[in-house]
Amino acid sequence: MAAQNSVLSHIARPYASALFDLAQSENQMASVETSLSDVSRLIGESADFARFLRSPVITADEKAQALDAVLVRSNTNPYVANFLRLVAKNGRLFALDAIIVGFRELAAKARGEVTADVTSAAPLTGEQVNSLTETLRAKIGKTVTLNQFVDPSLIGGLQVKVGSQMIDSSLKTKLAAMKIAMKEVG
């Protein structure tokens, strides 16, 4: 799985960088980010669309035609629409999700933001999100954008990942550590 992610990142990086440079030079950063978020949401919400993008059975030309039909009816930013057509023509739609992630990382870096992945046992309230964001901002010294995930198996607490740093205060991890410590004693 790690090797597959590495290959996807290797394919996605130049595409993300090219779109980022275009959006920045044309002063379209916000509009491009919004359109990419819409595409990302569609990929996440529609299993059929996600399968369509990754399918090796459907040719690049067929994918490009189908995508073009969708883009004609949508209000997607013209730069993003042309970009998606190019990615489809080049047969790289399977890496679209990774391209979007790469673009978001470049955009956040340009704004001086850091992204943190936060996993909690239950959805965080607005007050908890604000408190966590402020705490991370004070610790890191940069604006922090949170990607929130819910994993009920954590029981309680949080797992926060910023870059390569991981802070795990979940009850699941603490219980596992106690279990290991008890085995060593007994």
MOBEL-V238414 format. One record per residue. N is the residue number from 1. RES is the residue in one small letter. SS is DSSP state (2 for helix, 1 for strand, 0 for the rest). Layout:
BEGIN
N,RES,SS
N,RES,SS
END
This chain:
BEGIN
1,m,0
2,a,2
3,a,2
4,q,2
5,n,2
6,s,2
7,v,2
8,l,2
9,s,2
10,h,2
11,i,2
12,a,2
13,r,2
14,p,2
15,y,2
16,a,2
17,s,2
18,a,2
19,l,2
20,f,2
21,d,2
22,l,2
23,a,2
24,q,2
25,s,2
26,e,0
27,n,0
28,q,0
29,m,2
30,a,2
31,s,2
32,v,2
33,e,2
34,t,2
35,s,2
36,l,2
37,s,2
38,d,2
39,v,2
40,s,2
41,r,2
42,l,2
43,i,2
44,g,2
45,e,2
46,s,0
47,a,2
48,d,2
49,f,2
50,a,2
51,r,2
52,f,2
53,l,2
54,r,2
55,s,0
56,p,0
57,v,0
58,i,0
59,t,0
60,a,2
61,d,2
62,e,2
63,k,2
64,a,2
65,q,2
66,a,2
67,l,2
68,d,2
69,a,2
70,v,2
71,l,2
72,v,2
73,r,2
74,s,0
75,n,0
76,t,0
77,n,0
78,p,2
79,y,2
80,v,2
81,a,2
82,n,2
83,f,2
84,l,2
85,r,2
86,l,2
87,v,2
88,a,2
89,k,2
90,n,0
91,g,0
92,r,0
93,l,2
94,f,2
95,a,2
96,l,2
97,d,2
98,a,2
99,i,2
100,i,2
101,v,2
102,g,2
103,f,2
104,r,2
105,e,2
106,l,2
107,a,2
108,a,2
109,k,2
110,a,2
111,r,0
112,g,0
113,e,1
114,v,1
115,t,1
116,a,1
117,d,1
118,v,1
119,t,1
120,s,1
121,a,0
122,a,0
123,p,0
124,l,0
125,t,0
126,g,2
127,e,2
128,q,2
129,v,2
130,n,2
131,s,2
132,l,2
133,t,2
134,e,2
135,t,2
136,l,2
137,r,2
138,a,2
139,k,2
140,i,2
141,g,0
142,k,0
143,t,1
144,v,1
145,t,1
146,l,1
147,n,1
148,q,1
149,f,1
150,v,1
151,d,0
152,p,2
153,s,2
154,l,2
155,i,0
156,g,0
157,g,0
158,l,1
159,q,1
160,v,1
161,k,1
162,v,1
163,g,0
164,s,0
165,q,1
166,m,1
167,i,1
168,d,1
169,s,0
170,s,0
171,l,2
172,k,2
173,t,2
174,k,2
175,l,2
176,a,2
177,a,2
178,m,2
179,k,2
180,i,2
181,a,2
182,m,2
183,k,2
184,e,2
185,v,2
186,g,0
END
